[in-house]
């Protein structure tokens, strides 16, 4: 989604709907600043992606070790905001950590912010089997 198209507003409404349905929601963003912002807007606690996944900062040399010890995410809905800032490793980790039956909602702008890791990744979400994407202009 492009800048100014209502990503944050959509996220707020999603959280309101999911709260009414009494679903367990996890919200995360790649940075503390982004997590704080989405928490303020939605009224729902958000964390960094690293905290949600229970991992520290990683370097290429530690990636393999991290993938051997993936902590599952138990929630009905997992919302990842500012996903365009995430690298391929984090995307893969999230997809593996989310449990079967959990809805994974990825929100980002492919034209806005570069990933903070080694590879630009938001375009890779379209390659996930059974994934549906939408573009809002």
Backbone as a printed PyTorch tensor [residue, N CA C, xyz], in Angstrom:
tensor([[[  0.8410,  -1.1760,   0.0000],
         [  0.0000,   0.0000,   0.0000],
         [  0.8850,   1.2370,   0.0000]],

        [[  0.4700,   2.2380,  -0.6970],
         [  1.2380,   3.4640,  -0.7850],
         [  1.0680,   4.3170,   0.4630]],

        [[  2.0110,   5.2390,   0.6500],
         [  1.9830,   6.1830,   1.7580],
         [  0.6810,   6.9840,   1.7070]],

        [[  0.0210,   7.1310,   2.8540],
         [ -1.1780,   7.9470,   2.9240],
         [ -2.4510,   7.2790,   2.4370]],

        [[ -2.4340,   5.9650,   2.2590],
         [ -3.6270,   5.2780,   1.7570],
         [ -4.4970,   4.7120,   2.8690]],

        [[ -4.0590,   4.8280,   4.1140],
         [ -4.8990,   4.3790,   5.2180],
         [ -4.4960,   3.0620,   5.8520]],

        [[ -3.2280,   2.6810,   5.7380],
         [ -2.7730,   1.4140,   6.3340],
         [ -3.0350,   1.3910,   7.8380]],

        [[ -2.7060,   2.4810,   8.5090],
         [ -2.8830,   2.5440,   9.9570],
         [ -4.3610,   2.5240,  10.3220]],

        [[ -5.1780,   3.2300,   9.5750],
         [ -6.6250,   3.2380,   9.8210],
         [ -7.2100,   1.8490,   9.6200]],

        [[ -6.7850,   1.1670,   8.5780],
         [ -7.2580,  -0.1970,   8.3290],
         [ -6.8580,  -1.1120,   9.4820]],

        [[ -5.6280,  -0.9680,   9.9540],
         [ -5.1580,  -1.7810,  11.0760],
         [ -6.0170,  -1.5230,  12.3120]],

        [[ -6.3220,  -0.2650,  12.5760],
         [ -7.1640,   0.0920,  13.7260],
         [ -8.5270,  -0.6010,  13.6280]],

        [[ -9.1460,  -0.5540,  12.4590],
         [-10.4550,  -1.1880,  12.2870],
         [-10.3680,  -2.7050,  12.3970]],

        [[ -9.3090,  -3.2950,  11.8760],
         [ -9.1270,  -4.7490,  12.0160],
         [ -9.0690,  -5.1390,  13.4890]],

        [[ -8.2940,  -4.3950,  14.2630],
         [ -8.1650,  -4.6910,  15.6940],
         [ -9.5180,  -4.5390,  16.3880]],

        [[-10.2740,  -3.5100,  16.0520],
         [-11.6030,  -3.3250,  16.6490],
         [-12.5130,  -4.5140,  16.3400]],

        [[-12.5020,  -4.9550,  15.0920],
         [-13.3340,  -6.0960,  14.6920],
         [-12.8990,  -7.3610,  15.4200]],

        [[-11.5970,  -7.6290,  15.4370],
         [-11.0940,  -8.8480,  16.0790],
         [-11.3390,  -8.8200,  17.5820]],

        [[-11.2540,  -7.6430,  18.2040],
         [-11.5510,  -7.5320,  19.6340],
         [-13.0140,  -7.8530,  19.9210]],

        [[-13.9170,  -7.3860,  19.0690],
         [-15.3440,  -7.6970,  19.2480],
         [-15.5920,  -9.1930,  19.1620]],

        [[-14.8200,  -9.8690,  18.3360],
         [-14.9560, -11.3160,  18.1900],
         [-14.1830, -12.0710,  19.2670]],

        [[-13.5450, -11.3140,  20.1710],
         [-12.7730, -11.8710,  21.2820],
         [-11.6780, -12.8210,  20.8090]],

        [[-10.9970, -12.4190,  19.7580],
         [ -9.8840, -13.2110,  19.2380],
         [ -8.5820, -12.7500,  19.8740]],

        [[ -7.6550, -13.6820,  20.0230],
         [ -6.3320, -13.3360,  20.5530],
         [ -5.5250, -12.7140,  19.4230]],

        [[ -5.0880, -11.4750,  19.6480],
         [ -4.3740, -10.7110,  18.6280],
         [ -2.9530, -10.4320,  19.0910]],

        [[ -2.0090, -10.6190,  18.1940],
         [ -0.6260, -10.1920,  18.4110],
         [ -0.3070,  -9.1760,  17.3240]],

        [[  0.2430,  -8.0370,  17.7250],
         [  0.6470,  -7.0110,  16.7660],
         [  2.1270,  -6.7450,  16.9710]],

        [[  2.8550,  -6.6620,  15.8640],
         [  4.2850,  -6.3870,  15.9530],
         [  4.7230,  -5.5230,  14.7770]],

        [[  5.8390,  -4.8640,  14.9720],
         [  6.4610,  -4.0420,  13.9360],
         [  7.9730,  -4.2100,  14.0620]],

        [[  8.7160,  -3.9160,  13.0060],
         [ 10.1650,  -4.1430,  13.0280],
         [ 10.9400,  -3.2740,  14.0170]],

        [[ 10.4220,  -2.0930,  14.3560],
         [ 11.1460,  -1.2030,  15.2660],
         [ 10.2710,  -0.8410,  16.4600]],

        [[ 10.9240,  -0.4370,  17.5290],
         [ 10.1970,   0.0000,  18.7110],
         [  9.3270,   1.2160,  18.4270]],

        [[  9.8300,   2.1340,  17.6230],
         [  9.0810,   3.3420,  17.2730],
         [  7.7990,   2.9870,  16.5150]],

        [[  7.9030,   2.0810,  15.5500],
         [  6.7270,   1.6560,  14.7770],
         [  5.7410,   0.8990,  15.6660]],

        [[  6.2500,   0.0670,  16.5700],
         [  5.3790,  -0.6800,  17.4880],
         [  4.6370,   0.2760,  18.4210]],

        [[  5.3340,   1.2840,  18.9130],
         [  4.7060,   2.2670,  19.8000],
         [  3.6000,   3.0170,  19.0590]],

        [[  3.8700,   3.4030,  17.8330],
         [  2.8810,   4.1470,  17.0370],
         [  1.6220,   3.3130,  16.7960]],

        [[  1.7880,   2.0650,  16.4050],
         [  0.6090,   1.2340,  16.1160],
         [ -0.1570,   0.9180,  17.4110]],

        [[  0.5540,   0.8290,  18.5340],
         [ -0.1130,   0.6530,  19.8380],
         [ -0.9820,   1.8600,  20.1650]],

        [[ -0.4280,   3.0550,  19.9460],
         [ -1.1670,   4.2870,  20.2340],
         [ -2.4350,   4.3820,  19.3890]],

        [[ -2.3250,   4.0290,  18.1260],
         [ -3.4560,   4.1600,  17.2050],
         [ -4.5290,   3.1070,  17.4660]],

        [[ -4.1170,   1.8720,  17.7200],
         [ -5.0880,   0.7780,  17.8670],
         [ -5.5810,   0.5940,  19.2990]],

        [[ -4.8180,   1.0870,  20.2700],
         [ -5.1650,   0.8500,  21.6630],
         [ -4.8340,  -0.5620,  22.1160]],

        [[ -4.1120,  -1.2920,  21.2860],
         [ -3.7250,  -2.6720,  21.5800],
         [ -2.2020,  -2.7250,  21.6990]],

        [[ -1.7080,  -3.4070,  22.6980],
         [ -0.2680,  -3.5020,  22.8850],
         [  0.3940,  -4.1570,  21.6840]],

        [[  1.4380,  -3.5240,  21.1960],
         [  2.2340,  -4.0850,  20.1030],
         [  3.6690,  -4.2100,  20.5860]],

        [[  4.4020,  -5.1080,  19.9710],
         [  5.8020,  -5.2980,  20.3310],
         [  6.6470,  -5.2380,  19.0700]],

        [[  7.9430,  -5.3190,  19.2650],
         [  8.7970,  -5.4530,  18.0920],
         [  8.6710,  -6.8920,  17.5960]],

        [[  9.0060,  -7.0990,  16.3480],
         [  8.9650,  -8.4480,  15.7870],
         [  9.9280,  -9.3500,  16.5550]],

        [[ 11.1060,  -8.8340,  16.8920],
         [ 12.0860,  -9.6390,  17.6330],
         [ 11.5240, -10.0970,  18.9750]],

        [[ 10.8230,  -9.2090,  19.6540],
         [ 10.2420,  -9.5770,  20.9550],
         [  9.1290, -10.6070,  20.7790]],

        [[  8.2820, -10.4110,  19.7700],
         [  7.2100, -11.3710,  19.4990],
         [  7.7840, -12.7590,  19.2370]],

        [[  8.8720, -12.8030,  18.4920],
         [  9.4920, -14.0800,  18.1420],
         [ 10.4380, -14.5970,  19.2280]],

        [[ 10.6460, -13.7810,  20.2620],
         [ 11.5380, -14.1310,  21.3710],
         [ 12.9620, -14.3950,  20.9030]],

        [[ 13.4500, -13.5090,  20.0400],
         [ 14.8430, -13.6020,  19.6000],
         [ 15.5050, -12.2490,  19.7880]],

        [[ 16.8080, -12.2660,  19.9420],
         [ 17.5500, -11.0200,  20.0180],
         [ 17.9410, -10.5860,  18.6200]],

        [[ 18.7760,  -9.5910,  18.5550],
         [ 19.2940,  -9.1840,  17.2500],
         [ 20.1290, -10.3240,  16.7110]],

        [[ 20.1450, -10.4480,  15.4070],
         [ 20.8760, -11.5550,  14.8200],
         [ 21.8220, -11.0630,  13.7400]],

        [[ 22.8090, -11.8710,  13.4860],
         [ 23.7430, -11.6380,  12.3920],
         [ 23.6580, -12.8530,  11.4960]],

        [[ 24.1870, -12.7310,  10.2890],
         [ 24.1170, -13.8530,   9.3500],
         [ 24.6240, -15.1500,   9.9720]],

        [[ 25.6370, -15.0740,  10.8190],
         [ 26.2200, -16.2780,  11.4040],
         [ 25.2870, -16.9700,  12.3930]],

        [[ 24.3050, -16.2480,  12.9250],
         [ 23.4140, -16.8460,  13.9190],
         [ 22.0650, -17.2650,  13.3410]],

        [[ 21.8400, -17.0040,  12.0730],
         [ 20.5480, -17.3050,  11.4500],
         [ 20.1920, -18.7790,  11.5730]],

        [[ 21.1270, -19.6480,  11.2410],
         [ 20.8490, -21.0860,  11.2710],
         [ 20.4380, -21.5250,  12.6720]],

        [[ 21.1370, -21.0380,  13.6810],
         [ 20.8190, -21.3840,  15.0660],
         [ 19.4090, -20.9150,  15.4320]],

        [[ 19.0550, -19.7140,  15.0120],
         [ 17.7290, -19.1730,  15.3030],
         [ 16.6430, -20.0450,  14.6870]],

        [[ 16.8540, -20.4830,  13.4410],
         [ 15.8370, -21.2780,  12.7620],
         [ 15.6790, -22.6670,  13.3650]],

        [[ 16.6670, -23.1300,  14.1080],
         [ 16.5540, -24.4250,  14.7710],
         [ 15.6870, -24.3420,  16.0260]],

        [[ 15.4870, -23.1350,  16.5260],
         [ 14.7680, -22.9520,  17.7830],
         [ 13.6120, -21.9640,  17.6150]],

        [[ 12.7570, -22.2150,  16.6460],
         [ 11.6370, -21.3150,  16.3900],
         [ 10.5890, -21.4650,  17.4890]],

        [[ 10.2310, -20.3390,  18.0900],
         [  9.1910, -20.3170,  19.1210],
         [  7.8520, -20.0760,  18.4320]],

        [[  6.8750, -20.9470,  18.6480],
         [  5.5760, -20.7610,  17.9980],
         [  4.8450, -19.5260,  18.5230]],

        [[  4.0860, -18.9050,  17.6520],
         [  3.2360, -17.7810,  18.0310],
         [  1.8170, -18.3260,  18.1480]],

        [[  1.2560, -18.2440,  19.3480],
         [ -0.0980, -18.7320,  19.5860],
         [ -1.0600, -17.5450,  19.6250]],

        [[ -1.7920, -17.3690,  18.5520],
         [ -2.7700, -16.2840,  18.4550],
         [ -3.7520, -16.6330,  17.3490]],

        [[ -4.9000, -15.9940,  17.3910],
         [ -5.8590, -16.1680,  16.2980],
         [ -5.4550, -15.3090,  15.1020]],

        [[ -4.9260, -14.1220,  15.4110],
         [ -4.5310, -13.1580,  14.3860],
         [ -3.1560, -12.6090,  14.7440]],

        [[ -2.2560, -12.5600,  13.7780],
         [ -0.9640, -11.9000,  13.9510],
         [ -0.8960, -10.7970,  12.9000]],

        [[ -0.7440,  -9.5550,  13.3690],
         [ -0.6430,  -8.4110,  12.4640],
         [  0.7870,  -7.8930,  12.5100]],

        [[  1.4160,  -7.8250,  11.3510],
         [  2.7640,  -7.2750,  11.2460],
         [  2.6590,  -5.9610,  10.4860]],

        [[  2.9980,  -4.8720,  11.1560],
         [  2.9450,  -3.5450,  10.5500],
         [  4.3300,  -3.1620,  10.0360]],

        [[  4.3780,  -2.2820,   9.0590],
         [  5.6400,  -1.8170,   8.4640],
         [  6.4980,  -2.9820,   7.9810]],

        [[  5.8660,  -3.9680,   7.3830],
         [  6.5750,  -5.1720,   6.9360],
         [  7.6220,  -4.8820,   5.8680]],

        [[  7.5040,  -3.7520,   5.1890],
         [  8.4970,  -3.4160,   4.1690],
         [  9.8790,  -3.1940,   4.7710]],

        [[  9.9520,  -3.0000,   6.0740],
         [ 11.2360,  -2.8070,   6.7450],
         [ 11.9220,  -4.1250,   7.0950]],

        [[ 11.2300,  -5.2440,   6.9350],
         [ 11.7830,  -6.5330,   7.3620],
         [ 12.5360,  -7.2280,   6.2380]],

        [[ 13.5490,  -7.9860,   6.6310],
         [ 14.3200,  -8.7390,   5.6460],
         [ 13.7330, -10.1360,   5.4540]],

        [[ 14.2760, -10.8450,   4.5010],
         [ 13.7870, -12.1750,   4.1510],
         [ 13.8420, -13.1360,   5.3320]],

        [[ 14.8860, -13.0570,   6.1400],
         [ 15.0120, -13.9670,   7.2770],
         [ 13.8530, -13.7930,   8.2580]],

        [[ 13.5140, -12.5400,   8.5650],
         [ 12.4330, -12.2970,   9.5180],
         [ 11.0870, -12.7370,   8.9520]],

        [[ 10.8830, -12.4990,   7.6750],
         [  9.6420, -12.9380,   7.0310],
         [  9.5000, -14.4540,   7.1660]],

        [[ 10.5640, -15.1620,   6.8300],
         [ 10.5520, -16.6250,   6.8960],
         [ 10.3040, -17.0930,   8.3220]],

        [[ 10.9550, -16.4660,   9.2780],
         [ 10.8040, -16.8390,  10.6790],
         [  9.3530, -16.6710,  11.1240]],

        [[  8.7510, -15.5410,  10.7750],
         [  7.3560, -15.2990,  11.1640],
         [  6.4350, -16.3510,  10.5710]],

        [[  6.6000, -16.6120,   9.2800],
         [  5.7400, -17.5980,   8.6140],
         [  5.8700, -18.9610,   9.2770]],

        [[  7.0720, -19.3300,   9.6760],
         [  7.2750, -20.6200,  10.3450],
         [  6.7360, -20.6280,  11.7720]],

        [[  6.7660, -19.4800,  12.4400],
         [  6.3350, -19.4150,  13.8390],
         [  4.8150, -19.3770,  13.9870]],

        [[  4.1370, -18.8190,  13.0090],
         [  2.6770, -18.7330,  13.0690],
         [  2.0940, -20.1380,  12.9500]],

        [[  1.1820, -20.4590,  13.8400],
         [  0.6010, -21.7960,  13.8910],
         [ -0.5240, -21.9650,  12.8730]],

        [[ -0.7650, -23.2100,  12.5010],
         [ -1.8320, -23.5240,  11.5530],
         [ -3.1580, -22.9870,  12.0870]],

        [[ -3.9120, -22.3410,  11.2250],
         [ -5.1890, -21.7710,  11.6160],
         [ -5.1100, -20.3090,  12.0290]],

        [[ -3.9060, -19.8060,  12.2230],
         [ -3.7200, -18.4000,  12.5860],
         [ -3.7240, -17.5500,  11.3250]],

        [[ -4.4170, -16.4450,  11.3740],
         [ -4.3870, -15.5080,  10.2480],
         [ -3.2020, -14.5740,  10.4190]],

        [[ -2.4260, -14.4520,   9.3790],
         [ -1.2670, -13.5610,   9.3730],
         [ -1.5950, -12.3870,   8.4650]],

        [[ -1.6510, -11.1910,   9.0470],
         [ -1.9720,  -9.9780,   8.2950],
         [ -0.6950,  -9.1500,   8.1990]],

        [[ -0.2370,  -8.9500,   6.9740],
         [  0.9980,  -8.2190,   6.7220],
         [  0.6420,  -6.8690,   6.1120]],

        [[  1.1360,  -5.8020,   6.7250],
         [  0.8300,  -4.4640,   6.2370],
         [  2.1340,  -3.7360,   5.9610]],

        [[  2.2450,  -3.1920,   4.7660],
         [  3.4570,  -2.4760,   4.4090],
         [  3.3100,  -1.7590,   3.0900]],

        [[  4.3390,  -1.0470,   2.7430],
         [  4.3640,  -0.2480,   1.5260],
         [  5.6100,  -0.6270,   0.7400]],

        [[  5.4340,  -1.2840,  -0.3860],
         [  6.5940,  -1.7390,  -1.1550],
         [  7.4090,  -0.5800,  -1.7100]],

        [[  6.8570,   0.6210,  -1.7090],
         [  7.5730,   1.7780,  -2.2450],
         [  8.1150,   2.7140,  -1.1720]],

        [[  7.9460,   2.3680,   0.0990],
         [  8.2780,   3.3240,   1.1430],
         [  9.6450,   3.1020,   1.7800]],

        [[  9.7620,   2.2050,   2.7130],
         [ 10.9890,   2.0500,   3.4870],
         [ 11.7570,   0.8070,   3.0630]],

        [[ 13.0790,   0.8980,   3.0000],
         [ 13.8680,  -0.2960,   2.6840],
         [ 13.9220,  -1.2190,   3.8930]],

        [[ 14.2030,  -2.4980,   3.6450],
         [ 14.3230,  -3.4420,   4.7570],
         [ 15.5360,  -3.0830,   5.5930]],

        [[ 15.4900,  -3.4440,   6.8830],
         [ 16.6000,  -3.1550,   7.7680],
         [ 17.6220,  -4.2850,   7.7540]],

        [[ 17.3600,  -5.3400,   7.0370],
         [ 18.2670,  -6.4790,   6.9600],
         [ 18.8320,  -6.6550,   5.5720]],

        [[ 19.3500,  -7.8440,   5.3050],
         [ 20.0960,  -8.0700,   4.0780],
         [ 19.2950,  -8.0960,   2.7840]],

        [[ 18.0230,  -8.3510,   2.8350],
         [ 17.2670,  -8.4750,   1.5830],
         [ 15.9110,  -7.7970,   1.7020]],

        [[ 15.5150,  -7.1400,   0.6560],
         [ 14.1700,  -6.5570,   0.6130],
         [ 13.1760,  -7.7030,   0.4970]],

        [[ 12.0890,  -7.6580,   1.2540],
         [ 11.3020,  -8.8760,   1.3530],
         [  9.8080,  -8.7600,   1.1550]],

        [[  9.2150,  -7.6030,   1.2820],
         [  7.7480,  -7.5520,   1.3070],
         [  7.1450,  -8.1590,   0.0470]],

        [[  7.8290,  -8.0620,  -1.0710],
         [  7.3220,  -8.6560,  -2.3070],
         [  7.2730, -10.1820,  -2.2090]],

        [[  8.0580, -10.7660,  -1.3320],
         [  8.0930, -12.2200,  -1.1890],
         [  6.8200, -12.7870,  -0.5630]],

        [[  6.0400, -11.9680,   0.1220],
         [  4.7980, -12.4680,   0.7160],
         [  3.8600, -13.0210,  -0.3380]],

        [[  3.8980, -12.4460,  -1.5150],
         [  3.0250, -12.9310,  -2.5910],
         [  3.3700, -14.3460,  -3.0140]],

        [[  4.5390, -14.8290,  -2.6510],
         [  4.9640, -16.1770,  -3.0220],
         [  4.5460, -17.2360,  -2.0090]],

        [[  3.9720, -16.8250,  -0.8980],
         [  3.5590, -17.7700,   0.1330],
         [  2.2880, -18.4720,  -0.3240]],

        [[  2.3040, -19.7790,  -0.2410],
         [  1.1490, -20.5660,  -0.6600],
         [ -0.0870, -20.1730,   0.1470]],

        [[ -1.2060, -20.0870,  -0.5080],
         [ -2.4970, -19.7290,   0.0820],
         [ -2.5680, -18.2860,   0.5810]],

        [[ -1.5830, -17.4610,   0.2390],
         [ -1.6140, -16.0590,   0.6570],
         [ -2.4730, -15.2560,  -0.3090]],

        [[ -3.1950, -14.3120,   0.2480],
         [ -3.9730, -13.3860,  -0.5720],
         [ -3.4640, -11.9880,  -0.2860]],

        [[ -3.3050, -11.2070,  -1.3170],
         [ -2.8420,  -9.8420,  -1.1010],
         [ -3.8030,  -8.8660,  -1.7590]],

        [[ -3.7870,  -7.6580,  -1.2390],
         [ -4.5920,  -6.6140,  -1.8620],
         [ -3.7670,  -5.3410,  -1.9080]],

        [[ -4.0500,  -4.5370,  -2.8800],
         [ -3.3550,  -3.2690,  -3.0430],
         [ -4.3920,  -2.1690,  -2.8990]],

        [[ -4.1160,  -1.2310,  -2.0210],
         [ -5.0320,  -0.1170,  -1.8070],
         [ -4.3570,   1.1430,  -2.3220]],

        [[ -5.0680,   1.8600,  -3.1440],
         [ -4.5120,   3.0960,  -3.7240],
         [ -5.2480,   4.2980,  -3.1990]]])
